[in-house]
């Protein structure tokens, strides 16, 4: 990539961002777009826009800068606040590193007297920036001392910022968990790997007697997990017909006009996708199906509750401290029986995974790890190929007929500026759902844990495939003939190719923060989809709400994407310090844009009270170790006699990780008793806590023959006497 291509990439990316920001300012003022730009505020009953609607393009920036951490927690929860601690920590590392590296290392590199060719090579570089990188320093030069000390500086800055962040997040988590508000998950534990039912007992009686004996004063009630596959299927079908009925009635009402007061009754075909089969009156057909499905659902509910009980349960306690203590206690002699954990939120439970046995979970985990390892390996081949193939020099060699296109100056500049980066970003977009699917198959119990597992897989995939794949693939492809003639030079060529790839990653980062965050802020795609749905598909208020419904910040992909940028930046921070300003802008713009989205747009789908932070902390340290090892190798290639002085750095990083884990991680893995021993604002309503864990498919208001549920009860009249008879007879749900 020549200098003009680099400037073209940077300038056009910036212009796109400015245009998208102006579009956001204009579109967000229109009341009809409020549900796209302010859904979080609307759902919380707040005015979409604070103050007058006359807003400058920079008003949103001022609002983000003036917002506090308490505002983020109030609007989007602790998990989102922890994500911003992550962004602030990374910004701190990069800014403090840059304050020293840029004024020191750039002059040291630029004033080195070397005679280097001006031809471009590798994934593309240009001579102007080569002179500002470590690649411009002669082998064995005393100037390398400055780069060695710079490597230490970045490492110690990272240690300092990560320590501060871990302590801050620990305080945030403790404050949230000690809140006087009643949270159902703080009164329950999840029990898995329950042994076979003894002769003469039901599963419910087995669980009750076991925990009543071990926790006689605090045990409240249990809820046995059941196999809900069939009942869920019927319930979803019933809900679907209810929705169709409301929609059909709305269409029928809208058809009643002055010219046609009797209206037109909606009709539909009942075959495949409504395209084939008998044509029926939609309202009559839906009413008929609902009438058929209600008794069928009630019958299946009884069968599910009484006959489809699994070897897992939720156990409830009458105080937070009792539940937390029980969730951290080893209950059985054997590791694979009566395993317990603190219960996740009701909305987080992955019900189908709860009955999976201990060794089944272990086996699934190993199988998934093997699949992920194979995926990483086989994905590295096409990513390395893409990184090499999408450079114009290689396109001309491999596809001679492309010369007519790539030799045109204007097209060449644009293609060099965007082609490799866009190809890589699009190729990576196919991966997250597959990794999420694999994580669920491990048998994990909660959504937040699945997100953490997916994020970890995506991080290692990104580092091994994108960072190493692009670096190695581009260098090996560009120097293949040299390696073929002199295979012993492969290490030297890889070392020399490392700075050459800095330009690719500079433009990759610039494209992500300008174009990526511009699209994030403007929300053009959700806006277009919403208005198309509203015009052509939405017939009821429920349809409209579903058309603009939003999720959370999608940590499973957002965090590892940020981690990839951190890894790239750290590894090139000393080799090519000019990457630091680009990464600072990336995380700075990200902090502003995502803060706006957290305050106004995204709605959390779960709350784990910062449980993601240890995962983030470990991955940042992993990136730091990769950086330190890369620097040891590169100093070795530079024939610097004192490169061994860098060997202690990875050891220090591992030791730092060990100390942080010992000091802080325990309070993330388990809830400290001193945190939940605080007084509650109100006496907990145990009936509401219990019912919050009942799945929708088993939670109908009307039950027939409630006596059939008798064996699903917790036989504790003293504790349940104040409850209604209907609720008291509903004990075993899942």
Secondary structure as GFF3:
##gff-version 3
##sequence-region A 1 734
A	DSSP	alpha_helix	3	27	.	.	.	ID=ss1
A	DSSP	three_ten_helix	31	33	.	.	.	ID=ss2
A	DSSP	alpha_helix	34	37	.	.	.	ID=ss3
A	DSSP	alpha_helix	39	43	.	.	.	ID=ss4
A	DSSP	alpha_helix	59	66	.	.	.	ID=ss5
A	DSSP	alpha_helix	69	76	.	.	.	ID=ss6
A	DSSP	alpha_helix	78	110	.	.	.	ID=ss7
A	DSSP	alpha_helix	127	130	.	.	.	ID=ss8
A	DSSP	three_ten_helix	134	136	.	.	.	ID=ss9
A	DSSP	alpha_helix	144	177	.	.	.	ID=ss10
A	DSSP	three_ten_helix	184	187	.	.	.	ID=ss11
A	DSSP	beta_strand	188	192	.	.	.	ID=ss12
A	DSSP	alpha_helix	203	214	.	.	.	ID=ss13
A	DSSP	beta_strand	219	226	.	.	.	ID=ss14
A	DSSP	alpha_helix	229	254	.	.	.	ID=ss15
A	DSSP	beta_strand	267	269	.	.	.	ID=ss16
A	DSSP	three_ten_helix	272	274	.	.	.	ID=ss17
A	DSSP	beta_strand	279	281	.	.	.	ID=ss18
A	DSSP	alpha_helix	282	307	.	.	.	ID=ss19
A	DSSP	beta_strand	309	317	.	.	.	ID=ss20
A	DSSP	alpha_helix	320	327	.	.	.	ID=ss21
A	DSSP	beta_strand	339	342	.	.	.	ID=ss22
A	DSSP	three_ten_helix	346	348	.	.	.	ID=ss23
A	DSSP	alpha_helix	351	354	.	.	.	ID=ss24
A	DSSP	alpha_helix	358	389	.	.	.	ID=ss25
A	DSSP	alpha_helix	392	398	.	.	.	ID=ss26
A	DSSP	three_ten_helix	400	402	.	.	.	ID=ss27
A	DSSP	alpha_helix	403	406	.	.	.	ID=ss28
A	DSSP	alpha_helix	409	428	.	.	.	ID=ss29
A	DSSP	alpha_helix	432	440	.	.	.	ID=ss30
A	DSSP	alpha_helix	447	461	.	.	.	ID=ss31
A	DSSP	pi_helix	462	467	.	.	.	ID=ss32
A	DSSP	alpha_helix	468	478	.	.	.	ID=ss33
A	DSSP	alpha_helix	480	485	.	.	.	ID=ss34
A	DSSP	three_ten_helix	487	489	.	.	.	ID=ss35
A	DSSP	alpha_helix	490	500	.	.	.	ID=ss36
A	DSSP	alpha_helix	502	511	.	.	.	ID=ss37
A	DSSP	pi_helix	512	516	.	.	.	ID=ss38
A	DSSP	alpha_helix	517	522	.	.	.	ID=ss39
A	DSSP	alpha_helix	524	536	.	.	.	ID=ss40
A	DSSP	alpha_helix	541	548	.	.	.	ID=ss41
A	DSSP	alpha_helix	555	573	.	.	.	ID=ss42
A	DSSP	alpha_helix	579	600	.	.	.	ID=ss43
A	DSSP	alpha_helix	613	637	.	.	.	ID=ss44
A	DSSP	three_ten_helix	643	646	.	.	.	ID=ss45
A	DSSP	alpha_helix	647	660	.	.	.	ID=ss46
A	DSSP	pi_helix	661	665	.	.	.	ID=ss47
A	DSSP	alpha_helix	666	669	.	.	.	ID=ss48
A	DSSP	alpha_helix	673	676	.	.	.	ID=ss49
A	DSSP	alpha_helix	686	691	.	.	.	ID=ss50
A	DSSP	three_ten_helix	696	698	.	.	.	ID=ss51
A	DSSP	three_ten_helix	706	712	.	.	.	ID=ss52
A	DSSP	alpha_helix	717	720	.	.	.	ID=ss53
A	DSSP	alpha_helix	725	728	.	.	.	ID=ss54
###
